[in-house]
Amino acid sequence: MTIKNNTFSDLVRLEQLRHIETSKAEALSYTSIAEMETHAATDFNYTVLLKRLTIRARHLIQDNALATTLQHPQKLFIRASRASLIVAAILGALAAANAVGESSTLNIYWLLAVLLGFNLISIMLWMTGISFNLQGLSAGVIAQLICWLPYRHKEKESDSISSLAARGWWETCLTGAVGKWRISVLTHQFWLTYLATGMALLILLMMAKQYDFIWGTTLLPESSLPELTQLLSKPMEFFGLIPPDSYQIAASRVGAAIQDAETRSAWAKFLLGALLLYGILPRLALLLVSVLMQKLVEHRFKLDLYLPYYITLRQRLMAHEFESSVIDADPQIVIEKTITAPRKLGRGIPQNALAIGIELDDHIIWPNGMSCSKNVIDQTSFSEAAKVIKKFDGSLLIGVAAHRLPDRGVQRTIRELIANTSGEVWLILLRSRAAIPVADTRKLAWFRMAEACAISAEHVITQ
């Protein structure tokens, strides 16, 4: 079966299945993927693992008829988005209609404040949220309302498969970088609809009825609004729009004489130009940026392979099994020797890798064909290991005791050792001959430590 490059929707389905299998694995059928997990792949990298996860997910979805369930959250979001745009259109129409009223006069700056004022505040809040990564400000009111959806509530033991799928979709598509830009797109669409509807209604009203444009102020100086008019008019001249001149502005003061057709036409062009230039065009630009950023973050989105769910699946789907043997050498003795991995590893661990142990005892079990070149237990052995690593031109294999706690000292040692090599780095979690149990939380701690040391999840191996 040929798999093309994984799309973001494939990764979303994998995350939805992770939520479902973590809580409701017993409710699913695994008939068609049993053979797939038995015959593991020989390649060991992120791309191949992702392809196998995708194939497994498609079989699992087909066997359990989950396609409709997994698609339902996205359909709900689309419906909610359309409903929000309808609300925006209604609000835009009401704002324009209320600003115009039943009279034949139109207060120009009151109308601009109603249509552009809230829009400007929204843009400022959005830019602040994006700049400082404040989810509440960049998401807007819509996201805050969506937070009340049922599947956002605290997980319960009685969660159904549909609610788990919805929660997985939410956490992937509406949180983090992807969610920030997806909600940004919806926010800009909302305000574009609001402005476009208000502007369209104004055009219809001005086509059907004659309006006199007026302005007035109680607290501001008399010259403030005329100066603002002149300031806003300057960019419009580049588009061929003739704004009202100083005489027409003065003649439009509340209580002035009835306006002539030329004055009304100048004010109408100024109004529409201001809505277009200071409202719609900035929103269009921000919408375009948000769409591009959403596509970019979706393209860069990667699964967190350090999660226990993916750790378990990776062990099942990828070939990395070893035959274990006990190395009874005293940990104080330094053995100048590199290791040769078994042929069955294929494109897994490189065959000529330098094996370095971190505070291992003589009860640690190494896989067959592997032996420790140096065991770092103190500053002297660390210095010797660092010198060997610098001289060695190849991959580095770091062995640690899986039952131990990966404290800061071990993490610092691994980081400093890695800094001395230019090749690939692998981390292997070794078992003890004393059969010390290793809890899943301890394994997860080692995986998180590997992540902190920039060792990829595909290069962490457990026995």
N, C-alpha and C positions, 0 to 999 in steps of 0.2 A: 504494500500500500504506500503510495507516494504522498508525502505531506509537504505542502508548501510552507513558506515562512509563516510562523504563527502570528495571527492578528491579535489585536487587543481583545476582541470578543472571545477568542479561544482562552486567553488568560483569565478573563472574567469567569468563564464557565469552570475553569479549574479551581478558582477561588470559591465559587459557589459549591462545587462538589466537596471542597475541603470542609466547609462549614457543615454540610450534610453528613459526610462520612464521619466527622469527628463526634457528632452527637447521635446520628441515626444509622450507623453502619450496619446494624443488625436488620434493618428494614430493607436493605438493598440486595439485589441478586448479583453475584460475581461469576456467573457460569462462564461467559465467553472470554473473560480476562484471566482465568485461572492458568491456562496454558501459556499465555503471554508472560505472566509473572514467573512461570517455571523456567522458561527459556530466556534467560537474561541476555542483554546485549553485551557485546565485547567493548564497544566504545565507551568512553567515560568522560563526557564533557556536557556542558550546559545545553548545547543545541540538540544533541541526540537525546538527552534526558527529557527535554521539553517536548520533542516529537513523540517520544514514547508515552509521556504523560497525556499528550493530546489524543493519541490513538486509544489509550486506555479510557479516557474520559468519553470519547465518542461511543465506544462499546458500552460503557456503563450507562450513558444516557439512553442509548437505544434499548438496552435490555430492560431498563426500569421505566421507560416511557417518561423521561424527565424533560424532554424538549420544551413542552408548553410551560411547565413549572419554572424552568430557568429563564424563559423569555418573558414571563409575566411581569417581573419588577420593572424591566425596561419599558414595557408597554404602559405600565402605570405611570412611570415618570413622563413619558411622552404625552399621555392624557393630561397629567397635571400641568405640564408646560403649556399645552394648548389652552387649558382653562385659565392659566395665569395671563396669557396673551389676550384672551377675550376680556378679562377683567381690566387689563391695561387699556384696551380700546374703549371700553365703557368709561373708564376714568378720564381718558383724554377727551372724549366727546363731552362729558359732563363739565370738565374744567373749561373748555372753550365756550360751551353754551352758557354757563353761569357767568363767565367773564363778559360775554356780550349782552346777555339779558334781553329784555323785551324792548328796550329803548333803541333809538336810532343812533346812539352815541357809543363809542367803544373806547374805554380807557386803555391806552396803548401799553403803559407800563404795568398796570395791574395784570393785563393779559400775559405780558412777557414774564412777570413774576410767577404767575400760576403755572405756565407751561415750561419755562426755562429754570425757574428758581429751584424747584424740587429736583429737577434733573441735574442741575449743577451741584447741589448738595450730595446727591447720589454719586456723582462722578468723583467728587472729592473724598467721600468715604471709601469708595471702591479703590481709588489709587492709594489711599493710606493703608487699607487692608492688604493690598498686593505688595506695597513697598516694605511693610513691616511684618508681613506674613500673619496678619490677624484674620483668622478664618471668619469671625463674626462680622467684620466690616466688609470683607471682600465678597462674602456670600450674599449678603443682603437679606431683606425681609423674607423672600421666598424660601431660602434655605432654612431660616429659623422656623417657618411654618411646617416645612417638610419634616423637621426633627420630631414632630409629634406623631409621625406615622407609626402604626402599631409595631412594625418589625424593628423599630429603633429602640424599643424598650429592652430592659435587661433580659438577658437570656434566661429561659426557664427550662426545666426538665421536660415540660410538656410541649415544647416547641415542635411545630409540624415541619415537614420537609419543605413546604412552600415558604414558611416564615424564615427558615434557615437559608433557603436560596435567596430570599429577598434581602436578608441581612448581609449575605456575602456580596450581593450586587451593590448594595449601598456602600459597604466599606471599601469596595474596589473603585467604584465609579463616582461616588459623591464625597469622598474624603481624600485627604492628602493633596498632592499636586494635581492629580487628575480631576478630583472633585472641585478644587478651587477654580480651575479654568472652565470646567463644564458648567458650574453655577454662574460663572462670570458671563459665559455666552448667553445663558438664559436671562440674566439681569439686563444685559445690553439689549436683547430682543424685547424685553418688557418695556424699557424706556423708549426704544425706537417705535414700538407700536403706540405707546402713549402719545409721543410727539407727532407721529405721522397722522394718527386719527384726529388729534386736535387741529393740526394744520389743514387737513382735508376738509374738516367741518367748517373752518374759517373761510376757506376758498369758496365752498358752496354758499355760505351765508352772504359773503360779499358779492357773489355773482347774482344772488337773488334779491338783495336788498341794499339800499344805499346807507352807509354809515359815516358819521363824522368822528374823526379821531381826536381825542382830547387827552390832556395830561394835567396833573395837579399834585401839589404836595403841601403838607401842613407843617412838618418839622424841618424839612430840608430847605436850604437856601433856594431862591427862585432860579438861580443859574445852574443848579446841580443837574437837573434832568436835561436841559438843553445841551449842557456840556457832555453828558453821558450819551445823548443822541448822536452828537458829532463824533464822539470817540467810536461808538459802535458802527457808525456809517462808513468810516474810512476803508475797512477791508472790503465792504460791498462794492466800492467803486471799481475795484479790480475785476469784478464780474459784470460790469456794465449796468449795475443798479444805481439809479439816481435817487439819493436820499433826500428828505425834506431839507430845505435851506433854512437859514436863521429866521427869515420872515415867516415861512410856513410854520416853523416850530413855535414862534411867538404867537401866531394867529390861532394856534390850537390849544392855547391855555384855557382852562375851564372858565366859562363865562364870556369867551371871545365871540366874535361874529360868526355867522354860518360860513362853513368852508366851501371853497370852490372845488371843481372836479380835479384840477391839477394837484391841489393839496391832498385831497383824499387819495388820489392815485399814488402820490409820493409816500404817504404814510402806509398804504397797503403794501407797497413794494418793500418798504423798510421792515414791516412786521414779518412778512414772509421770508425776506432775506435773513433777518435775525434768527428766526426759527430754523432755517436751513443751515446757516453758517455756524451758529453757536449751539445748536441742539442736535440736529440730525447728523450732520457730517462728523462731528466728534464721536458720536455714538457709533456710527458706521466704522470709523477707524478703530475704535476700541473693540468692536465686535470682531473685526477682521483679525486683530492681534490676538484676541482670546481664542478664536477658532484655530489659528495657526499654533498657538501655544498648547491648546488641548491636543491637537494632532501630534505635536512634538512629544509631550509627556506620555501620551499613550504609546507612541513608538518606542520610547525609552523605558517603558514600564517593565519591570522584571519581578518574577515571583521571589518571595523570601524563602529560599531553599533551606534556611536555617531553622524553619519551623518544624516541630516534631512530626507533623503530618508528612511533609515532603522528605524529611530524613528517612522515615519508615518506608515510604514508597521508593525512594532512591535505592535503598538497600535491596528491595525486591526486584526492581526493574533493571538495575545496572550490575554488571559482573564485577565483583570485587572480593569474592570469597577467597580465603587463604587456608592452607593446612597449617595448623599451629604446631610449634615445637618449642621445647624449653631450652633456653640458653643459660647454662649454669655458671657462666663466667662470673668471676667476682666483679661487681660494678666498679671497684677501684682500679681495675686493670684496663688500660687503654689498648684496644685492638685496632691496629692500622689496617682497615679492610673496608672495601665498599661492598654493597650488596647487589645481588642479581635477582630480580623479580622473576617468578615463574612465567613460563611462556603463555600460560592460559590467561594472563592478564591482558593480552592483546595490546590495545592502545591505552592501557591504564597507567600505572606507575612506570616511569622509564626504567629500563633494565639495569642501567648503571647509575644508580642513585646513591648518594652518600647518606648513610643512616646515622643520625645523632640522637641520643637519648637524653631526656631531661629528668634527672633525679630518679632513675629506675633502680629497683632492687633486683636481687637474683631470683625472685619468684616471677618475674615478668615473662610472658610467653610471646616470642616473636614468630611471625609466620615462617614456614619452611623456606629456606634459601636466603633468609635475611639475617644479618648479624649487625650488632651495634659497633660502629667505628669508634665513637667516643660517647661517654656518658657524663653529662655535665652535672656535677654535684657541688662544686665550689668555684671560687674565682680562678683558681689555677686551671682546672679542667675546662672552664669556660674560655679562657684565653687560648688554650691549646685547640679547642674545637673551632674557635673563630679563625685561627691561623689555617687550619685544615680546610675550612669552608672557602676561605679566600683563594687558596691554591687550587681548589677543585673546580673544574669547568663542567658543570652538569647540574642535575636536579638534586634538591635537598629533601630528605625524608626525616621528619622529626617525630620521634616516638615518645609518647607520654602514657602514664598509667591512667587508664580510664576511670578507676575508682577514686582517684585523688580529686581534690577540689582545685580547679584552675584559679589560683590566687594571683594577686598582682605581681608577685615575684616571678612566677612561671611565665606570665604574660610578658613581662619586661625582658626576661631571658630569651624567649622565642623571638620577640621583635628585634633584639640586638643581634641574634644569630642570623635572622633573615636579612638584615641590612648588609651582611657580608657576602651574599650570593646574588648572582644575576640570573640564575636559572629558575625553573619552576620549584615551588615549595609545596610539600605534601605534609599532612599531619595524620598520624595513625594512632588511634586509641587502642592501647594494648591491654589485654586481659592478664589477670594474675593467676598463677598456678594454684593459689590458695582459694580460688573460686569465690572471690569477694564479689557480692552482687553490685551491679551498677544501675542505679536508678535512672529513669528517663530524664528526670530533671538534671542529673549530673551530666548526662550526655549532651543535653541541650546547652548546659553551661559551657562545655568544651566547644560546641559549635559556635556559640556567641563569642567566645574568646578567639576562635579562628577568624570570625568576621572582623573583630577588632584588630587583629593582626594582619588583615588583608589577605588571608588565605581563603580562596574560594571554597564554597560548599562542596563542589565536585572533587576537591582535593583533600577532603577530610574522610578518613576511612575508619570504620569500626569493625571489630572482629565478631 
